[in-house]
Amino acid sequence: MLRDDDPPARQVDKLTRITGALIDRIDRLEESRGSAWSMFQAAVALEQEVAARTRDLERALDDLSQRNRELAVARASAEEANRSKTRFLRAASHDLLQPLSAARLFLSALADTDLDPNQRELADRLGGAFESVEQLMHAVLDISRLDSQRIEFNRQPVPLGELFRRLAAEFAPSAHAKGLRLTFVPTTAVVDSDPVFLRRIAQNLVSNAIKYTHRGGVAVGARRRDGLCWLWVVDTGLGIPAVDRNRIFDEFQRLTHDTATPGMGLGLSIVRRACAKLGHPIALSSEAMRGTVFRVGLPQVCALPEGRARPPAAALPALRGRVALVVENDLEMRRGYEIMLQNRLGMVPRLAGGTAEALATMGEEPPDVILADYQLENGDTGFAAIEALRARSPRPIPALMITAHRDAAIARHCAAADVHLLEKPVRPPELAEILTRLLA
């Protein structure tokens, strides 16, 4: 602070210090104002950047929403295409398997006649060709169903002994033709599974074993282990090298390109898909040139529900002279049934094209058994025919539903109505075995 009595030099010194302090304060104020201005400019720039990024994000969200809408439309189109494919395969399976079933019945009747060696060879080759077509069609239909997300299973107690008897009747001719022993070990085991798909699993395993076995035999049985009942198929065939044990479950994979061994390499792919869907573990052990063992783990059921038991084969009556009422709208199939039932089984066939005609054909005397096709004309079904015939009969009539539709709802309806179910194409030995059991 300046004082009047300070000497001039003292006043100059004080003024110099005061001036320096003021200049320093002004500098600090300028620096502070410059920093605030920079912050203000940075805030404005950041706000502009945020606005730009917000606009970019909004455009991206709009684009994503559009892509989601397009994806939803594409998914809906794919689902509709899949449903259309399923409907087409459902309809095509009936229309394609119908003539194949008729042809198999006619071939069976032809094989029962006196043929010279050349004719016998032609009949055998025709039978083999039809067998290949049937297997391929069944494989395509099975894969289509198993790949569907909406597949529905009809799980129920399945007696393995009955399944083994049907498989024995089906595969005995092909095993005999190759000079192989085909053995089914008797069992009383009852398992929980879908009867249609379990049979397809066993069919593919047995068929595969016979194809790749050239001497020795194939054995099928069941063993209880680790809380499961294991269905096993053992063969003395070529065996499966370790490097091939994963790929054989893929489509169109075969261990050999030998044209003498038929097949498209789809059987084990179906087995894997069906076992995965049903929750059945599958195991494989093999040794090259020593044979193979396939095992499928099945949940075990203590006993059959009441009314599901079947009599032993030794107690079954003969079919000769028994009356079979066939309800089938296809003329070729009706004729095929007539020839087989009459000529091969010695039964008395009565033929009808639908429910009304079946009632008229039955008259006052009910048949011993009903064979009905599921899909008839003009909305008529085999269920309607069976129900109408049973309602008019004074006694229960065993019935067999024959269908090309692999539908769990049909299987459940058959089980509830005590109607046996048989898939097309109809195999004469299997049909004879089922009829024998139904008439027991």
C-alpha positions, 0 to 999 in steps of 0.5 A: 500500500502506498504511503505519502511519506514513502520515498520515491524508490519505495513507492516505485517498488510497491507500484511495480509489485502491485502492477505485477499482481494485477497482471498475474490476476488478469492472466489467470482470469484470461486463462480461466475464461479461455478454458471455459470457452474451450469447454463450451466449444467442446460441449457444442461439438459433443452435442453435435456428435451425439445428435449425428450418432443418434440419427445414425442409430435411428436409421440402423434401428429402422433398418433392423426393424425392416430386416426383422419384418422381412425375416418374419415374412421369410420365416412365415413363408418357410413354415408355410412351405414346410407345412405344404411339403408335409401336406404334399408328402402326406397325400403323395404317400397314400397315392404312391403307396396304394399302387405299390401295395396292390403290386406287392399283393399281385406279385405275392399271388404270382409267386404262389403259382407254378412258374418256370425258372425264367419267370421265377427270376423275373418275379423275384427281380420285380419283387426286389425292385418294388422293395427298393422303391418302398424302402426309399419312399419310407425313408424319405417320409420318415426323414421328413417327419423326423425333421419336422418341429411339430412331430407328435409321437404316440408313446405307449407300452410296446411288447417286444415279443410281438414286435419280434414276431412281426419282424421275423415274418417280414425278414425271414424270406430275405435272410433265407434267400441269402442263406443266413440264420435269422434268430429272434430271442423270445422275450416278455419285455415291455418298453415305453416308445412310439410303436410305429417309430420303434418298429422303423428303428428295428426294421432299419437295423435288421435290414442293414444287418442282413444287407451287410452279412454274407455268411453266418447270421443275424440275431435280435434280442433284448437285455435289461441293464442299467435301468433300461431294456436294450434292444440289440441286433447282432450280425456276423457281417463285414463290421464297421471300421472305427473311422467310419462309425460316425459317418454311417449315421449320415444320409447316403453313407454306405460302407461299400459301393458294391452294387450287389448290396442294395440300399441308399444309405438312409436307414441308419440316419433314420435310426439316429433321428428317431432315437434322438427324438424319442430319447432312446440312447443308441450304442455301437460296437464292431470289429472289421470282418467280425460283425457288429452289435447295435443297441438301443436303450428303451425305458422298461414298462412293468406290464401291459395295460389291461386288454393289451396282452396277446396270446402265444403263437402256438395257441392261434387258430388257422385262418382257413374258412374265416370271413374277412370283410375288406373295406377298400375304395381302390379297385386294384387293392380290393382285387389284390386282397381278394386274391391273397386272402382267398388263394394264399390264406384260404379265407372267404373275402367280402369286398366293399368300397365304403361304409354304406357298401360294407353294411350292405355286404355284411347283411345279417351275418357279421364277418370274422375280421374287418380290413379297412383302409383309412382313407376312403372316398368323399370323406369316408374313413376306415374308422367310420366303417369299422364303427358302423359294422361293429355297431350292427354286429351282435358280437365284437369284431376284430379289426385291422386299419391299413393306412399310408398316413403315419400320423400319431392321431391315427395310431391313438385312435386305433389304440382307443378303438382296439383296432390293429394298425398296419402301414402300407405297403402291405406285406403278405406274410406280415398281414397273415401273421396279424390276421392270425393273431386277431382271430386268436 
